[in-house]
Amino acid sequence: MISELTYADVASLMKSCAGLTADPLLLESRPDTPFADFGLDSLGLLGMVAELEHRYGMPIIGDAEGARTPADFVDRVNSSLTVEA
């Protein structure tokens, strides 16, 4: 069963894929803050998408690797998971 991606999941992905520690509550309270402000670059974002694709065994559609903010990333990934479910 595929569940929705949360800000806690995003923080966990940032840690495991890019080595960045981010407070999930901060990501949720400032969802429109650019990933760059949290130290995440495009390579880290690609790693996060790749991890999700591996985890769910399907491609994440909707250009999730182009997301610029946590809110945008969560929306794109969850939209993809809804379509694929």
PyMOL Python script that loads the backbone (N, CA, C, O; Angstrom):
from pymol import cmd

cmd.read_pdbstr("""\
ATOM      1  N   MET A   1       0.840  -1.182   0.000  1.00  0.00           N
ATOM      2  CA  MET A   1       0.000   0.000   0.000  1.00  0.00           C
ATOM      3  C   MET A   1       0.883   1.243   0.000  1.00  0.00           C
ATOM      4  O   MET A   1       1.843   1.333   0.766  1.00  0.00           O
ATOM      5  N   ILE A   2       0.562   2.174  -0.840  1.00  0.00           N
ATOM      6  CA  ILE A   2       1.319   3.416  -0.955  1.00  0.00           C
ATOM      7  C   ILE A   2       0.658   4.480  -0.091  1.00  0.00           C
ATOM      8  O   ILE A   2      -0.545   4.720  -0.194  1.00  0.00           O
ATOM      9  N   SER A   3       1.448   5.107   0.750  1.00  0.00           N
ATOM     10  CA  SER A   3       0.919   6.173   1.592  1.00  0.00           C
ATOM     11  C   SER A   3       1.408   7.513   1.077  1.00  0.00           C
ATOM     12  O   SER A   3       2.332   7.585   0.267  1.00  0.00           O
ATOM     13  N   GLU A   4       0.781   8.563   1.556  1.00  0.00           N
ATOM     14  CA  GLU A   4       1.180   9.907   1.146  1.00  0.00           C
ATOM     15  C   GLU A   4       2.517  10.280   1.769  1.00  0.00           C
ATOM     16  O   GLU A   4       2.826   9.908   2.901  1.00  0.00           O
ATOM     17  N   LEU A   5       3.295  11.023   1.001  1.00  0.00           N
ATOM     18  CA  LEU A   5       4.558  11.554   1.488  1.00  0.00           C
ATOM     19  C   LEU A   5       4.267  12.698   2.449  1.00  0.00           C
ATOM     20  O   LEU A   5       3.420  13.548   2.175  1.00  0.00           O
ATOM     21  N   THR A   6       4.972  12.716   3.573  1.00  0.00           N
ATOM     22  CA  THR A   6       4.802  13.766   4.575  1.00  0.00           C
ATOM     23  C   THR A   6       6.069  14.610   4.662  1.00  0.00           C
ATOM     24  O   THR A   6       7.092  14.275   4.066  1.00  0.00           O
ATOM     25  N   TYR A   7       5.992  15.695   5.402  1.00  0.00           N
ATOM     26  CA  TYR A   7       7.178  16.526   5.613  1.00  0.00           C
ATOM     27  C   TYR A   7       8.220  15.772   6.440  1.00  0.00           C
ATOM     28  O   TYR A   7       9.419  16.004   6.280  1.00  0.00           O
ATOM     29  N   ALA A   8       7.780  14.875   7.321  1.00  0.00           N
ATOM     30  CA  ALA A   8       8.722  14.033   8.060  1.00  0.00           C
ATOM     31  C   ALA A   8       9.473  13.120   7.087  1.00  0.00           C
ATOM     32  O   ALA A   8      10.671  12.883   7.243  1.00  0.00           O
ATOM     33  N   ASP A   9       8.758  12.614   6.086  1.00  0.00           N
ATOM     34  CA  ASP A   9       9.407  11.789   5.058  1.00  0.00           C
ATOM     35  C   ASP A   9      10.436  12.603   4.278  1.00  0.00           C
ATOM     36  O   ASP A   9      11.524  12.112   3.976  1.00  0.00           O
ATOM     37  N   VAL A  10      10.092  13.843   3.955  1.00  0.00           N
ATOM     38  CA  VAL A  10      11.013  14.709   3.213  1.00  0.00           C
ATOM     39  C   VAL A  10      12.274  14.946   4.043  1.00  0.00           C
ATOM     40  O   VAL A  10      13.386  14.879   3.519  1.00  0.00           O
ATOM     41  N   ALA A  11      12.104  15.222   5.329  1.00  0.00           N
ATOM     42  CA  ALA A  11      13.264  15.437   6.204  1.00  0.00           C
ATOM     43  C   ALA A  11      14.134  14.180   6.262  1.00  0.00           C
ATOM     44  O   ALA A  11      15.361  14.269   6.232  1.00  0.00           O
ATOM     45  N   SER A  12      13.499  13.020   6.346  1.00  0.00           N
ATOM     46  CA  SER A  12      14.232  11.758   6.373  1.00  0.00           C
ATOM     47  C   SER A  12      14.985  11.524   5.062  1.00  0.00           C
ATOM     48  O   SER A  12      16.134  11.083   5.075  1.00  0.00           O
ATOM     49  N   LEU A  13      14.345  11.816   3.944  1.00  0.00           N
ATOM     50  CA  LEU A  13      14.991  11.682   2.639  1.00  0.00           C
ATOM     51  C   LEU A  13      16.167  12.641   2.503  1.00  0.00           C
ATOM     52  O   LEU A  13      17.213  12.279   1.965  1.00  0.00           O
ATOM     53  N   MET A  14      15.991  13.866   2.994  1.00  0.00           N
ATOM     54  CA  MET A  14      17.082  14.837   2.929  1.00  0.00           C
ATOM     55  C   MET A  14      18.288  14.324   3.708  1.00  0.00           C
ATOM     56  O   MET A  14      19.429  14.511   3.285  1.00  0.00           O
ATOM     57  N   LYS A  15      18.041  13.684   4.835  1.00  0.00           N
ATOM     58  CA  LYS A  15      19.129  13.147   5.657  1.00  0.00           C
ATOM     59  C   LYS A  15      19.799  11.962   4.966  1.00  0.00           C
ATOM     60  O   LYS A  15      21.025  11.907   4.870  1.00  0.00           O
ATOM     61  N   SER A  16      18.993  11.015   4.486  1.00  0.00           N
ATOM     62  CA  SER A  16      19.574   9.794   3.928  1.00  0.00           C
ATOM     63  C   SER A  16      20.167   9.989   2.537  1.00  0.00           C
ATOM     64  O   SER A  16      21.119   9.299   2.172  1.00  0.00           O
ATOM     65  N   CYS A  17      19.623  10.911   1.762  1.00  0.00           N
ATOM     66  CA  CYS A  17      20.078  11.076   0.373  1.00  0.00           C
ATOM     67  C   CYS A  17      21.065  12.215   0.179  1.00  0.00           C
ATOM     68  O   CYS A  17      21.856  12.197  -0.764  1.00  0.00           O
ATOM     69  N   ALA A  18      21.025  13.212   1.067  1.00  0.00           N
ATOM     70  CA  ALA A  18      21.895  14.365   0.888  1.00  0.00           C
ATOM     71  C   ALA A  18      22.712  14.699   2.136  1.00  0.00           C
ATOM     72  O   ALA A  18      23.520  15.628   2.122  1.00  0.00           O
ATOM     73  N   GLY A  19      22.503  13.947   3.204  1.00  0.00           N
ATOM     74  CA  GLY A  19      23.266  14.193   4.419  1.00  0.00           C
ATOM     75  C   GLY A  19      22.886  15.472   5.140  1.00  0.00           C
ATOM     76  O   GLY A  19      23.677  16.005   5.919  1.00  0.00           O
ATOM     77  N   LEU A  20      21.682  15.970   4.889  1.00  0.00           N
ATOM     78  CA  LEU A  20      21.232  17.222   5.495  1.00  0.00           C
ATOM     79  C   LEU A  20      20.218  16.950   6.597  1.00  0.00           C
ATOM     80  O   LEU A  20      19.288  16.165   6.417  1.00  0.00           O
ATOM     81  N   THR A  21      20.403  17.597   7.724  1.00  0.00           N
ATOM     82  CA  THR A  21      19.443  17.475   8.804  1.00  0.00           C
ATOM     83  C   THR A  21      18.450  18.625   8.705  1.00  0.00           C
ATOM     84  O   THR A  21      18.826  19.797   8.745  1.00  0.00           O
ATOM     85  N   ALA A  22      17.177  18.268   8.576  1.00  0.00           N
ATOM     86  CA  ALA A  22      16.122  19.276   8.505  1.00  0.00           C
ATOM     87  C   ALA A  22      15.030  18.891   9.484  1.00  0.00           C
ATOM     88  O   ALA A  22      14.641  17.726   9.565  1.00  0.00           O
ATOM     89  N   ASP A  23      14.545  19.855  10.214  1.00  0.00           N
ATOM     90  CA  ASP A  23      13.458  19.634  11.163  1.00  0.00           C
ATOM     91  C   ASP A  23      12.156  19.526  10.372  1.00  0.00           C
ATOM     92  O   ASP A  23      11.793  20.461   9.659  1.00  0.00           O
ATOM     93  N   PRO A  24      11.449  18.401  10.484  1.00  0.00           N
ATOM     94  CA  PRO A  24      10.202  18.258   9.732  1.00  0.00           C
ATOM     95  C   PRO A  24       9.170  19.319  10.079  1.00  0.00           C
ATOM     96  O   PRO A  24       8.381  19.724   9.225  1.00  0.00           O
ATOM     97  N   LEU A  25       9.171  19.766  11.320  1.00  0.00           N
ATOM     98  CA  LEU A  25       8.228  20.819  11.705  1.00  0.00           C
ATOM     99  C   LEU A  25       8.565  22.143  11.026  1.00  0.00           C
ATOM    100  O   LEU A  25       7.670  22.916  10.683  1.00  0.00           O
ATOM    101  N   LEU A  26       9.853  22.400  10.835  1.00  0.00           N
ATOM    102  CA  LEU A  26      10.274  23.608  10.119  1.00  0.00           C
ATOM    103  C   LEU A  26       9.892  23.506   8.647  1.00  0.00           C
ATOM    104  O   LEU A  26       9.416  24.477   8.060  1.00  0.00           O
ATOM    105  N   LEU A  27      10.100  22.331   8.046  1.00  0.00           N
ATOM    106  CA  LEU A  27       9.698  22.146   6.648  1.00  0.00           C
ATOM    107  C   LEU A  27       8.202  22.373   6.495  1.00  0.00           C
ATOM    108  O   LEU A  27       7.757  22.992   5.528  1.00  0.00           O
ATOM    109  N   GLU A  28       7.427  21.871   7.451  1.00  0.00           N
ATOM    110  CA  GLU A  28       5.970  22.003   7.369  1.00  0.00           C
ATOM    111  C   GLU A  28       5.515  23.423   7.656  1.00  0.00           C
ATOM    112  O   GLU A  28       4.540  23.888   7.064  1.00  0.00           O
ATOM    113  N   SER A  29       6.199  24.119   8.548  1.00  0.00           N
ATOM    114  CA  SER A  29       5.797  25.489   8.881  1.00  0.00           C
ATOM    115  C   SER A  29       6.277  26.507   7.848  1.00  0.00           C
ATOM    116  O   SER A  29       5.737  27.610   7.758  1.00  0.00           O
ATOM    117  N   ARG A  30       7.298  26.133   7.066  1.00  0.00           N
ATOM    118  CA  ARG A  30       7.826  27.012   6.014  1.00  0.00           C
ATOM    119  C   ARG A  30       7.878  26.254   4.686  1.00  0.00           C
ATOM    120  O   ARG A  30       8.942  26.144   4.076  1.00  0.00           O
ATOM    121  N   PRO A  31       6.733  25.730   4.236  1.00  0.00           N
ATOM    122  CA  PRO A  31       6.722  24.845   3.070  1.00  0.00           C
ATOM    123  C   PRO A  31       7.108  25.509   1.756  1.00  0.00           C
ATOM    124  O   PRO A  31       7.480  24.824   0.803  1.00  0.00           O
ATOM    125  N   ASP A  32       7.026  26.828   1.694  1.00  0.00           N
ATOM    126  CA  ASP A  32       7.352  27.527   0.452  1.00  0.00           C
ATOM    127  C   ASP A  32       8.766  28.105   0.445  1.00  0.00           C
ATOM    128  O   ASP A  32       9.128  28.865  -0.453  1.00  0.00           O
ATOM    129  N   THR A  33       9.557  27.743   1.443  1.00  0.00           N
ATOM    130  CA  THR A  33      10.956  28.159   1.485  1.00  0.00           C
ATOM    131  C   THR A  33      11.737  27.307   0.491  1.00  0.00           C
ATOM    132  O   THR A  33      11.609  26.083   0.499  1.00  0.00           O
ATOM    133  N   PRO A  34      12.536  27.925  -0.356  1.00  0.00           N
ATOM    134  CA  PRO A  34      13.294  27.146  -1.335  1.00  0.00           C
ATOM    135  C   PRO A  34      14.183  26.093  -0.675  1.00  0.00           C
ATOM    136  O   PRO A  34      14.760  26.321   0.388  1.00  0.00           O
ATOM    137  N   PHE A  35      14.280  24.932  -1.331  1.00  0.00           N
ATOM    138  CA  PHE A  35      15.160  23.879  -0.835  1.00  0.00           C
ATOM    139  C   PHE A  35      16.579  24.397  -0.643  1.00  0.00           C
ATOM    140  O   PHE A  35      17.275  23.969   0.277  1.00  0.00           O
ATOM    141  N   ALA A  36      17.008  25.305  -1.495  1.00  0.00           N
ATOM    142  CA  ALA A  36      18.364  25.854  -1.395  1.00  0.00           C
ATOM    143  C   ALA A  36      18.606  26.488  -0.022  1.00  0.00           C
ATOM    144  O   ALA A  36      19.724  26.441   0.493  1.00  0.00           O
ATOM    145  N   ASP A  37      17.574  27.076   0.567  1.00  0.00           N
ATOM    146  CA  ASP A  37      17.715  27.682   1.893  1.00  0.00           C
ATOM    147  C   ASP A  37      17.957  26.633   2.977  1.00  0.00           C
ATOM    148  O   ASP A  37      18.491  26.949   4.041  1.00  0.00           O
ATOM    149  N   PHE A  38      17.568  25.397   2.711  1.00  0.00           N
ATOM    150  CA  PHE A  38      17.819  24.289   3.631  1.00  0.00           C
ATOM    151  C   PHE A  38      19.125  23.571   3.290  1.00  0.00           C
ATOM    152  O   PHE A  38      19.518  22.629   3.977  1.00  0.00           O
ATOM    153  N   GLY A  39      19.801  24.025   2.218  1.00  0.00           N
ATOM    154  CA  GLY A  39      21.070  23.439   1.804  1.00  0.00           C
ATOM    155  C   GLY A  39      20.957  22.332   0.776  1.00  0.00           C
ATOM    156  O   GLY A  39      21.961  21.721   0.410  1.00  0.00           O
ATOM    157  N   LEU A  40      19.736  22.063   0.301  1.00  0.00           N
ATOM    158  CA  LEU A  40      19.527  20.982  -0.665  1.00  0.00           C
ATOM    159  C   LEU A  40      19.723  21.492  -2.086  1.00  0.00           C
ATOM    160  O   LEU A  40      19.127  22.491  -2.489  1.00  0.00           O
ATOM    161  N   ASP A  41      20.568  20.792  -2.838  1.00  0.00           N
ATOM    162  CA  ASP A  41      20.789  21.162  -4.237  1.00  0.00           C
ATOM    163  C   ASP A  41      20.075  20.172  -5.156  1.00  0.00           C
ATOM    164  O   ASP A  41      19.411  19.246  -4.691  1.00  0.00           O
ATOM    165  N   SER A  42      20.220  20.378  -6.456  1.00  0.00           N
ATOM    166  CA  SER A  42      19.510  19.555  -7.433  1.00  0.00           C
ATOM    167  C   SER A  42      19.969  18.097  -7.390  1.00  0.00           C
ATOM    168  O   SER A  42      19.167  17.194  -7.628  1.00  0.00           O
ATOM    169  N   LEU A  43      21.224  17.858  -7.096  1.00  0.00           N
ATOM    170  CA  LEU A  43      21.717  16.484  -7.008  1.00  0.00           C
ATOM    171  C   LEU A  43      21.075  15.755  -5.823  1.00  0.00           C
ATOM    172  O   LEU A  43      20.697  14.589  -5.932  1.00  0.00           O
ATOM    173  N   GLY A  44      20.958  16.442  -4.713  1.00  0.00           N
ATOM    174  CA  GLY A  44      20.287  15.861  -3.547  1.00  0.00           C
ATOM    175  C   GLY A  44      18.831  15.554  -3.838  1.00  0.00           C
ATOM    176  O   GLY A  44      18.302  14.527  -3.414  1.00  0.00           O
ATOM    177  N   LEU A  45      18.187  16.458  -4.569  1.00  0.00           N
ATOM    178  CA  LEU A  45      16.783  16.255  -4.938  1.00  0.00           C
ATOM    179  C   LEU A  45      16.636  15.047  -5.861  1.00  0.00           C
ATOM    180  O   LEU A  45      15.703  14.257  -5.715  1.00  0.00           O
ATOM    181  N   LEU A  46      17.557  14.908  -6.808  1.00  0.00           N
ATOM    182  CA  LEU A  46      17.535  13.734  -7.689  1.00  0.00           C
ATOM    183  C   LEU A  46      17.690  12.447  -6.881  1.00  0.00           C
ATOM    184  O   LEU A  46      17.028  11.450  -7.166  1.00  0.00           O
ATOM    185  N   GLY A  47      18.549  12.470  -5.891  1.00  0.00           N
ATOM    186  CA  GLY A  47      18.731  11.313  -5.022  1.00  0.00           C
ATOM    187  C   GLY A  47      17.460  10.969  -4.261  1.00  0.00           C
ATOM    188  O   GLY A  47      17.140   9.794  -4.082  1.00  0.00           O
ATOM    189  N   MET A  48      16.741  11.983  -3.816  1.00  0.00           N
ATOM    190  CA  MET A  48      15.485  11.764  -3.103  1.00  0.00           C
ATOM    191  C   MET A  48      14.453  11.113  -4.021  1.00  0.00           C
ATOM    192  O   MET A  48      13.756  10.182  -3.618  1.00  0.00           O
ATOM    193  N   VAL A  49      14.358  11.602  -5.245  1.00  0.00           N
ATOM    194  CA  VAL A  49      13.411  11.022  -6.204  1.00  0.00           C
ATOM    195  C   VAL A  49      13.797   9.578  -6.504  1.00  0.00           C
ATOM    196  O   VAL A  49      12.936   8.699  -6.541  1.00  0.00           O
ATOM    197  N   ALA A  50      15.073   9.333  -6.716  1.00  0.00           N
ATOM    198  CA  ALA A  50      15.536   7.972  -6.997  1.00  0.00           C
ATOM    199  C   ALA A  50      15.214   7.034  -5.835  1.00  0.00           C
ATOM    200  O   ALA A  50      14.800   5.896  -6.056  1.00  0.00           O
ATOM    201  N   GLU A  51      15.396   7.492  -4.621  1.00  0.00           N
ATOM    202  CA  GLU A  51      15.074   6.671  -3.448  1.00  0.00           C
ATOM    203  C   GLU A  51      13.583   6.350  -3.397  1.00  0.00           C
ATOM    204  O   GLU A  51      13.200   5.217  -3.107  1.00  0.00           O
ATOM    205  N   LEU A  52      12.746   7.337  -3.678  1.00  0.00           N
ATOM    206  CA  LEU A  52      11.299   7.091  -3.678  1.00  0.00           C
ATOM    207  C   LEU A  52      10.902   6.116  -4.782  1.00  0.00           C
ATOM    208  O   LEU A  52      10.049   5.252  -4.574  1.00  0.00           O
ATOM    209  N   GLU A  53      11.513   6.253  -5.941  1.00  0.00           N
ATOM    210  CA  GLU A  53      11.211   5.328  -7.037  1.00  0.00           C
ATOM    211  C   GLU A  53      11.618   3.903  -6.657  1.00  0.00           C
ATOM    212  O   GLU A  53      10.913   2.944  -6.970  1.00  0.00           O
ATOM    213  N   HIS A  54      12.755   3.775  -5.984  1.00  0.00           N
ATOM    214  CA  HIS A  54      13.200   2.463  -5.523  1.00  0.00           C
ATOM    215  C   HIS A  54      12.238   1.924  -4.461  1.00  0.00           C
ATOM    216  O   HIS A  54      11.846   0.758  -4.501  1.00  0.00           O
ATOM    217  N   ARG A  55      11.872   2.770  -3.531  1.00  0.00           N
ATOM    218  CA  ARG A  55      11.000   2.376  -2.420  1.00  0.00           C
ATOM    219  C   ARG A  55       9.640   1.899  -2.916  1.00  0.00           C
ATOM    220  O   ARG A  55       9.119   0.883  -2.454  1.00  0.00           O
ATOM    221  N   TYR A  56       9.071   2.644  -3.863  1.00  0.00           N
ATOM    222  CA  TYR A  56       7.722   2.324  -4.342  1.00  0.00           C
ATOM    223  C   TYR A  56       7.715   1.423  -5.573  1.00  0.00           C
ATOM    224  O   TYR A  56       6.656   0.948  -5.982  1.00  0.00           O
ATOM    225  N   GLY A  57       8.878   1.182  -6.165  1.00  0.00           N
ATOM    226  CA  GLY A  57       8.958   0.298  -7.313  1.00  0.00           C
ATOM    227  C   GLY A  57       8.270   0.835  -8.551  1.00  0.00           C
ATOM    228  O   GLY A  57       7.782   0.066  -9.380  1.00  0.00           O
ATOM    229  N   MET A  58       8.229   2.143  -8.678  1.00  0.00           N
ATOM    230  CA  MET A  58       7.606   2.774  -9.842  1.00  0.00           C
ATOM    231  C   MET A  58       8.185   4.171 -10.020  1.00  0.00           C
ATOM    232  O   MET A  58       8.700   4.760  -9.070  1.00  0.00           O
ATOM    233  N   PRO A  59       8.102   4.695 -11.228  1.00  0.00           N
ATOM    234  CA  PRO A  59       8.624   6.051 -11.447  1.00  0.00           C
ATOM    235  C   PRO A  59       7.736   7.100 -10.782  1.00  0.00           C
ATOM    236  O   PRO A  59       6.516   6.954 -10.699  1.00  0.00           O
ATOM    237  N   ILE A  60       8.377   8.140 -10.321  1.00  0.00           N
ATOM    238  CA  ILE A  60       7.653   9.295  -9.796  1.00  0.00           C
ATOM    239  C   ILE A  60       7.475  10.243 -10.980  1.00  0.00           C
ATOM    240  O   ILE A  60       8.446  10.809 -11.481  1.00  0.00           O
ATOM    241  N   ILE A  61       6.245  10.409 -11.416  1.00  0.00           N
ATOM    242  CA  ILE A  61       5.974  11.270 -12.560  1.00  0.00           C
ATOM    243  C   ILE A  61       5.706  12.698 -12.084  1.00  0.00           C
ATOM    244  O   ILE A  61       5.529  12.933 -10.888  1.00  0.00           O
ATOM    245  N   GLY A  62       5.677  13.627 -12.998  1.00  0.00           N
ATOM    246  CA  GLY A  62       5.344  14.999 -12.641  1.00  0.00           C
ATOM    247  C   GLY A  62       6.529  15.873 -12.318  1.00  0.00           C
ATOM    248  O   GLY A  62       6.374  16.913 -11.677  1.00  0.00           O
ATOM    249  N   ASP A  63       7.723  15.469 -12.751  1.00  0.00           N
ATOM    250  CA  ASP A  63       8.901  16.314 -12.596  1.00  0.00           C
ATOM    251  C   ASP A  63       9.202  16.667 -11.139  1.00  0.00           C
ATOM    252  O   ASP A  63       9.500  17.820 -10.829  1.00  0.00           O
ATOM    253  N   ALA A  64       9.124  15.672 -10.239  1.00  0.00           N
ATOM    254  CA  ALA A  64       9.405  15.917  -8.824  1.00  0.00           C
ATOM    255  C   ALA A  64      10.815  16.446  -8.618  1.00  0.00           C
ATOM    256  O   ALA A  64      11.063  17.222  -7.695  1.00  0.00           O
ATOM    257  N   GLU A  65      11.752  16.022  -9.487  1.00  0.00           N
ATOM    258  CA  GLU A  65      13.130  16.504  -9.341  1.00  0.00           C
ATOM    259  C   GLU A  65      13.262  17.980  -9.678  1.00  0.00           C
ATOM    260  O   GLU A  65      14.308  18.578  -9.428  1.00  0.00           O
ATOM    261  N   GLY A  66      12.219  18.575 -10.240  1.00  0.00           N
ATOM    262  CA  GLY A  66      12.225  20.002 -10.540  1.00  0.00           C
ATOM    263  C   GLY A  66      11.581  20.845  -9.452  1.00  0.00           C
ATOM    264  O   GLY A  66      11.494  22.065  -9.586  1.00  0.00           O
ATOM    265  N   ALA A  67      11.133  20.217  -8.387  1.00  0.00           N
ATOM    266  CA  ALA A  67      10.494  20.948  -7.290  1.00  0.00           C
ATOM    267  C   ALA A  67      11.500  21.894  -6.646  1.00  0.00           C
ATOM    268  O   ALA A  67      12.673  21.555  -6.488  1.00  0.00           O
ATOM    269  N   ARG A  68      11.040  23.057  -6.285  1.00  0.00           N
ATOM    270  CA  ARG A  68      11.926  24.057  -5.683  1.00  0.00           C
ATOM    271  C   ARG A  68      11.699  24.241  -4.182  1.00  0.00           C
ATOM    272  O   ARG A  68      12.530  24.826  -3.487  1.00  0.00           O
ATOM    273  N   THR A  69      10.557  23.731  -3.687  1.00  0.00           N
ATOM    274  CA  THR A  69      10.223  23.898  -2.275  1.00  0.00           C
ATOM    275  C   THR A  69       9.698  22.586  -1.707  1.00  0.00           C
ATOM    276  O   THR A  69       9.277  21.714  -2.466  1.00  0.00           O
ATOM    277  N   PRO A  70       9.716  22.431  -0.390  1.00  0.00           N
ATOM    278  CA  PRO A  70       9.138  21.223   0.202  1.00  0.00           C
ATOM    279  C   PRO A  70       7.674  21.017  -0.185  1.00  0.00           C
ATOM    280  O   PRO A  70       7.270  19.894  -0.488  1.00  0.00           O
ATOM    281  N   ALA A  71       6.878  22.084  -0.179  1.00  0.00           N
ATOM    282  CA  ALA A  71       5.461  21.950  -0.532  1.00  0.00           C
ATOM    283  C   ALA A  71       5.299  21.470  -1.964  1.00  0.00           C
ATOM    284  O   ALA A  71       4.468  20.605  -2.241  1.00  0.00           O
ATOM    285  N   ASP A  72       6.079  22.020  -2.864  1.00  0.00           N
ATOM    286  CA  ASP A  72       6.021  21.630  -4.266  1.00  0.00           C
ATOM    287  C   ASP A  72       6.415  20.164  -4.424  1.00  0.00           C
ATOM    288  O   ASP A  72       5.779  19.432  -5.182  1.00  0.00           O
ATOM    289  N   PHE A  73       7.450  19.732  -3.721  1.00  0.00           N
ATOM    290  CA  PHE A  73       7.911  18.348  -3.790  1.00  0.00           C
ATOM    291  C   PHE A  73       6.837  17.395  -3.270  1.00  0.00           C
ATOM    292  O   PHE A  73       6.519  16.399  -3.919  1.00  0.00           O
ATOM    293  N   VAL A  74       6.281  17.701  -2.102  1.00  0.00           N
ATOM    294  CA  VAL A  74       5.235  16.861  -1.513  1.00  0.00           C
ATOM    295  C   VAL A  74       4.042  16.771  -2.462  1.00  0.00           C
ATOM    296  O   VAL A  74       3.505  15.686  -2.683  1.00  0.00           O
ATOM    297  N   ASP A  75       3.628  17.903  -3.022  1.00  0.00           N
ATOM    298  CA  ASP A  75       2.484  17.906  -3.944  1.00  0.00           C
ATOM    299  C   ASP A  75       2.758  17.059  -5.184  1.00  0.00           C
ATOM    300  O   ASP A  75       1.912  16.266  -5.598  1.00  0.00           O
ATOM    301  N   ARG A  76       3.939  17.228  -5.776  1.00  0.00           N
ATOM    302  CA  ARG A  76       4.266  16.482  -6.995  1.00  0.00           C
ATOM    303  C   ARG A  76       4.356  14.989  -6.734  1.00  0.00           C
ATOM    304  O   ARG A  76       3.839  14.186  -7.510  1.00  0.00           O
ATOM    305  N   VAL A  77       5.009  14.618  -5.648  1.00  0.00           N
ATOM    306  CA  VAL A  77       5.148  13.194  -5.335  1.00  0.00           C
ATOM    307  C   VAL A  77       3.782  12.592  -5.009  1.00  0.00           C
ATOM    308  O   VAL A  77       3.439  11.525  -5.519  1.00  0.00           O
ATOM    309  N   ASN A  78       3.008  13.260  -4.171  1.00  0.00           N
ATOM    310  CA  ASN A  78       1.703  12.707  -3.807  1.00  0.00           C
ATOM    311  C   ASN A  78       0.770  12.628  -5.003  1.00  0.00           C
ATOM    312  O   ASN A  78      -0.030  11.696  -5.093  1.00  0.00           O
ATOM    313  N   SER A  79       0.852  13.578  -5.921  1.00  0.00           N
ATOM    314  CA  SER A  79       0.051  13.501  -7.132  1.00  0.00           C
ATOM    315  C   SER A  79       0.459  12.289  -7.957  1.00  0.00           C
ATOM    316  O   SER A  79      -0.394  11.604  -8.522  1.00  0.00           O
ATOM    317  N   SER A  80       1.746  12.024  -8.029  1.00  0.00           N
ATOM    318  CA  SER A  80       2.243  10.868  -8.766  1.00  0.00           C
ATOM    319  C   SER A  80       1.784   9.572  -8.119  1.00  0.00           C
ATOM    320  O   SER A  80       1.357   8.645  -8.807  1.00  0.00           O
ATOM    321  N   LEU A  81       1.873   9.508  -6.798  1.00  0.00           N
ATOM    322  CA  LEU A  81       1.459   8.295  -6.100  1.00  0.00           C
ATOM    323  C   LEU A  81      -0.030   8.038  -6.245  1.00  0.00           C
ATOM    324  O   LEU A  81      -0.456   6.885  -6.314  1.00  0.00           O
ATOM    325  N   THR A  82      -0.819   9.090  -6.293  1.00  0.00           N
ATOM    326  CA  THR A  82      -2.256   8.953  -6.474  1.00  0.00           C
ATOM    327  C   THR A  82      -2.585   8.430  -7.850  1.00  0.00           C
ATOM    328  O   THR A  82      -3.467   7.585  -7.999  1.00  0.00           O
ATOM    329  N   VAL A  83      -1.885   8.923  -8.867  1.00  0.00           N
ATOM    330  CA  VAL A  83      -2.106   8.495 -10.241  1.00  0.00           C
ATOM    331  C   VAL A  83      -1.714   7.032 -10.408  1.00  0.00           C
ATOM    332  O   VAL A  83      -2.412   6.269 -11.076  1.00  0.00           O
ATOM    333  N   GLU A  84      -0.600   6.646  -9.802  1.00  0.00           N
ATOM    334  CA  GLU A  84      -0.067   5.301  -9.967  1.00  0.00           C
ATOM    335  C   GLU A  84      -0.776   4.256  -9.122  1.00  0.00           C
ATOM    336  O   GLU A  84      -0.694   3.062  -9.412  1.00  0.00           O
ATOM    337  N   ALA A  85      -1.475   4.699  -8.074  1.00  0.00           N
ATOM    338  CA  ALA A  85      -2.116   3.740  -7.148  1.00  0.00           C
ATOM    339  C   ALA A  85      -3.257   2.989  -7.786  1.00  0.00           C
ATOM    340  O   ALA A  85      -3.887   2.155  -7.136  1.00  0.00           O
TER     341      ALA A  85
END
""", "prot")
cmd.dss("prot")
cmd.show_as("cartoon", "prot")
cmd.util.cbc("prot")
cmd.orient("prot")
